[in-house]
Amino acid sequence: MSSPAETREALVTGTSSGIGEAVARHLLAQGWHVHGLDLAAPTLSDARFTPWRVDLSQGAAIEEVLDAVLRTSTPEALVHAAGLLRVGALGALDAQDGQAMWALHVAAATRLANRVLPLMRRARAGRVILIGSRVAGGMPGRSQYAASKAALLALAKSWAGECIADGVTVNVVSPAATDTPMLRDPSRAGTPPQVPPIGRLIQPDEVAALVTYLTGPHAQAITGQDWVICGGASVRTP
């Protein structure tokens, strides 16, 4: 990784709200220069924050932005936090919803990693963190969402294996229901989130703090892992 005197470059998706915005704020506070990729207008204002308006469901649009970013930067961190949640039970599954989630969660991650990871490997320094979900293990009414998030686990473990000798780590951070605008999307009215046993939703800053740790010097030996922030949901209680 770069020395503290150097400005480290990070590429973060979904920086206009929720977990992505929190991750960007945490990295900026650590002295990183953050390139933020989001379709929505930027909400952050910082001399070290460069916003890029891009529809991450469109492959050509991603490639165009990457051409511009990578022309002058070699990111040492890639955080894919952009997300979309559409719900549906068997018999009412919408193919377009499934395709939209796959495009944003899986196809976008693949395009980003395909361009950025080889550069990290050549530089022998880099951290990739994909934002997954505790739902990746399966949940009634969330099958298409769960499938797209489960795919991130397979991608991360595969990429971690390819990069393990090059000083590059790849991990997934999977929170339970998190207090983000995605949970308040009108399209999921009538399907309230399952509040974890701690009695509240996970906070974006809690997720961002773990992501930030994984980009730091003490996380060099951590790769190919799924870090679940479950709020007690994984613990068996009497």
C-alpha positions as CSV (number, residue, x, y, z in Angstrom):
1,M,0.0,0.0,0.0
2,S,1.1,3.6,-0.4
3,S,2.9,5.4,2.3
4,P,0.9,7.8,4.5
5,A,2.5,10.8,2.7
6,E,0.9,9.7,-0.6
7,T,-2.7,10.3,-1.6
8,R,-4.3,6.9,-2.0
9,E,-7.0,6.6,-4.7
10,A,-10.3,4.8,-4.1
11,L,-13.1,4.0,-6.5
12,V,-16.5,3.7,-4.7
13,T,-19.9,3.1,-6.2
14,G,-23.2,4.3,-4.8
15,T,-21.7,7.3,-3.1
16,S,-24.8,9.5,-3.2
17,S,-26.6,7.8,-0.3
18,G,-26.5,4.9,2.1
19,I,-23.6,2.7,2.6
20,G,-21.6,4.0,-0.4
21,E,-21.9,7.6,0.9
22,A,-20.8,6.5,4.4
23,V,-17.8,4.6,2.9
24,A,-16.8,7.6,0.9
25,R,-16.9,9.8,4.0
26,H,-14.9,7.4,6.0
27,L,-12.2,7.1,3.3
28,L,-12.0,10.8,2.9
29,A,-11.5,11.2,6.6
30,Q,-8.6,8.8,6.3
31,G,-7.0,10.9,3.6
32,W,-8.0,9.0,0.5
33,H,-9.0,10.6,-2.8
34,V,-12.4,9.1,-3.7
35,H,-13.8,8.7,-7.1
36,G,-17.6,8.3,-6.6
37,L,-19.7,6.5,-9.2
38,D,-23.5,7.0,-8.9
39,L,-26.4,7.8,-11.2
40,A,-27.8,10.3,-8.6
41,A,-26.4,13.7,-8.1
42,P,-23.5,13.8,-5.6
43,T,-24.2,14.6,-2.0
44,L,-20.6,15.0,-0.9
45,S,-18.5,18.1,-1.3
46,D,-14.7,17.7,-0.7
47,A,-11.6,18.7,-2.6
48,R,-10.6,15.0,-2.6
49,F,-13.9,13.7,-3.9
50,T,-14.5,13.4,-7.6
51,P,-18.1,12.5,-8.6
52,W,-18.9,10.6,-11.8
53,R,-22.5,10.4,-12.9
54,V,-23.0,6.9,-14.4
55,D,-25.7,4.3,-14.8
56,L,-24.0,1.3,-13.4
57,S,-26.5,-1.0,-15.0
58,Q,-25.1,-0.1,-18.4
59,G,-21.8,-1.8,-19.3
60,A,-20.8,0.8,-21.9
61,A,-21.3,3.6,-19.5
62,I,-19.1,1.9,-16.9
63,E,-16.3,1.4,-19.4
64,E,-16.5,5.0,-20.5
65,V,-16.0,6.2,-16.9
66,L,-13.3,3.7,-16.2
67,D,-11.4,4.9,-19.3
68,A,-11.5,8.4,-17.8
69,V,-10.6,7.4,-14.2
70,L,-7.8,5.0,-15.1
71,R,-6.2,7.3,-17.5
72,T,-4.7,9.2,-14.6
73,S,-5.3,7.0,-11.5
74,T,-4.6,3.5,-10.3
75,P,-7.1,2.9,-7.5
76,E,-5.7,1.1,-4.4
77,A,-9.3,0.4,-3.2
78,L,-12.4,-0.6,-5.1
79,V,-15.7,-0.7,-3.1
80,H,-18.8,-1.8,-4.9
81,A,-21.7,-0.5,-2.6
82,A,-24.3,0.4,-5.2
83,G,-27.4,-1.7,-4.6
84,L,-31.0,-2.3,-5.6
85,L,-33.7,-4.3,-3.8
86,R,-36.8,-5.6,-5.5
87,V,-39.0,-8.2,-3.7
88,G,-41.3,-10.9,-5.0
89,A,-42.6,-14.3,-4.1
90,L,-42.9,-17.3,-6.3
91,G,-45.6,-16.8,-8.9
92,A,-45.0,-13.1,-8.8
93,L,-41.3,-12.9,-9.8
94,D,-40.5,-10.1,-12.3
95,A,-37.8,-11.0,-14.8
96,Q,-36.9,-7.4,-15.3
97,D,-36.4,-6.9,-11.6
98,G,-34.1,-9.9,-11.5
99,Q,-32.1,-8.7,-14.5
100,A,-31.8,-5.2,-13.0
101,M,-30.4,-6.5,-9.7
102,W,-28.0,-8.8,-11.5
103,A,-26.8,-6.0,-13.8
104,L,-26.1,-3.7,-10.8
105,H,-24.8,-6.1,-8.3
106,V,-23.0,-8.7,-10.4
107,A,-22.3,-7.5,-13.9
108,A,-21.2,-4.1,-12.7
109,A,-18.9,-5.6,-10.1
110,T,-17.4,-7.9,-12.8
111,R,-16.8,-5.0,-15.2
112,L,-15.1,-2.9,-12.5
113,A,-12.9,-5.7,-11.2
114,N,-12.0,-6.8,-14.7
115,R,-10.4,-3.4,-15.4
116,V,-9.2,-2.5,-11.9
117,L,-7.8,-5.7,-10.4
118,P,-5.2,-6.3,-13.1
119,L,-3.8,-2.8,-12.4
120,M,-3.7,-3.6,-8.7
121,R,-2.0,-6.9,-9.3
122,R,0.7,-5.2,-11.4
123,A,1.1,-2.6,-8.7
124,R,1.2,-5.4,-6.1
125,A,-1.2,-3.4,-3.9
126,G,-5.0,-3.2,-3.7
127,R,-8.1,-3.9,-1.7
128,V,-11.5,-4.9,-3.2
129,I,-14.6,-4.9,-1.0
130,L,-18.0,-5.9,-2.3
131,I,-21.1,-5.0,-0.3
132,G,-23.2,-8.2,0.0
133,S,-26.1,-9.0,2.2
134,R,-26.9,-11.4,5.0
135,V,-29.9,-12.4,2.7
136,A,-27.4,-14.1,0.4
137,G,-28.1,-17.3,2.3
138,G,-31.7,-17.2,1.1
139,M,-34.9,-15.6,2.4
140,P,-38.6,-16.0,1.4
141,G,-39.7,-13.3,-1.0
142,R,-36.1,-12.2,-1.7
143,S,-34.9,-15.0,-4.0
144,Q,-33.7,-12.8,-6.9
145,Y,-32.0,-10.3,-4.6
146,A,-30.4,-13.1,-2.6
147,A,-29.2,-14.8,-5.8
148,S,-27.4,-11.7,-7.0
149,K,-25.8,-11.1,-3.6
150,A,-24.8,-14.8,-3.3
151,A,-23.0,-14.4,-6.7
152,L,-20.8,-11.7,-5.1
153,L,-19.5,-14.3,-2.6
154,A,-18.4,-16.6,-5.4
155,L,-16.8,-13.8,-7.4
156,A,-14.9,-12.6,-4.3
157,K,-13.5,-16.0,-3.4
158,S,-12.5,-16.7,-7.0
159,W,-10.8,-13.3,-7.4
160,A,-9.1,-13.6,-4.0
161,G,-7.6,-16.9,-5.2
162,E,-6.3,-15.3,-8.4
163,C,-4.7,-12.3,-6.6
164,I,-3.5,-13.8,-3.3
165,A,0.2,-13.8,-4.3
166,D,0.0,-10.2,-5.7
167,G,-0.7,-8.3,-2.5
168,V,-4.3,-7.7,-3.5
169,T,-7.2,-8.7,-1.2
170,V,-10.9,-9.3,-2.1
171,N,-13.6,-9.5,0.6
172,V,-17.3,-9.2,1.0
173,V,-19.1,-7.2,3.8
174,S,-22.6,-8.5,4.3
175,P,-24.9,-6.4,6.6
176,A,-28.4,-7.4,7.8
177,A,-31.1,-4.8,7.2
178,T,-29.4,-1.4,7.1
179,D,-30.9,2.0,7.6
180,T,-30.6,3.3,4.0
181,P,-33.0,4.9,1.4
182,M,-33.2,1.4,-0.2
183,L,-35.4,0.2,2.7
184,R,-37.8,3.1,2.2
185,D,-38.3,2.4,-1.5
186,P,-42.0,2.6,-2.3
187,S,-41.7,-0.5,-4.5
188,R,-41.2,-2.6,-1.3
189,A,-44.2,-1.2,0.6
190,G,-45.9,-4.0,2.5
191,T,-42.6,-5.9,3.0
192,P,-41.0,-4.3,6.0
193,P,-37.3,-5.2,6.8
194,Q,-36.6,-7.7,9.5
195,V,-35.1,-5.8,12.4
196,P,-32.1,-7.6,13.8
197,P,-32.2,-8.9,17.4
198,I,-30.3,-5.9,18.7
199,G,-33.6,-4.1,18.2
200,R,-32.6,-1.6,15.5
201,L,-31.3,-1.5,11.9
202,I,-27.6,-1.6,11.1
203,Q,-26.2,1.8,10.5
204,P,-24.3,2.7,7.3
205,D,-21.4,4.1,9.4
206,E,-21.0,0.7,11.1
207,V,-20.7,-1.0,7.7
208,A,-18.3,1.8,6.5
209,A,-16.1,1.4,9.5
210,L,-15.5,-2.3,8.7
211,V,-14.9,-1.5,5.0
212,T,-12.4,1.2,6.0
213,Y,-10.6,-1.3,8.2
214,L,-10.3,-3.8,5.4
215,T,-8.6,-1.1,3.3
216,G,-6.0,-0.4,6.0
217,P,-2.6,-1.8,6.8
218,H,-3.8,-4.3,9.4
219,A,-6.0,-6.2,7.0
220,Q,-3.3,-7.4,4.6
221,A,-3.8,-11.0,5.6
222,I,-7.6,-11.0,5.2
223,T,-8.9,-12.1,1.9
224,G,-11.7,-14.2,0.4
225,Q,-13.9,-13.7,3.4
226,D,-17.6,-12.8,4.0
227,W,-17.8,-10.4,6.9
228,V,-21.4,-10.5,8.2
229,I,-22.8,-7.6,10.3
230,C,-25.8,-9.4,11.5
231,G,-26.9,-7.5,14.6
232,G,-27.4,-10.8,16.3
233,A,-29.5,-12.4,13.6
234,S,-26.9,-15.2,13.2
235,V,-27.0,-16.0,16.9
236,R,-29.3,-18.7,18.2
237,T,-31.3,-17.3,21.1
238,P,-33.4,-19.3,23.5
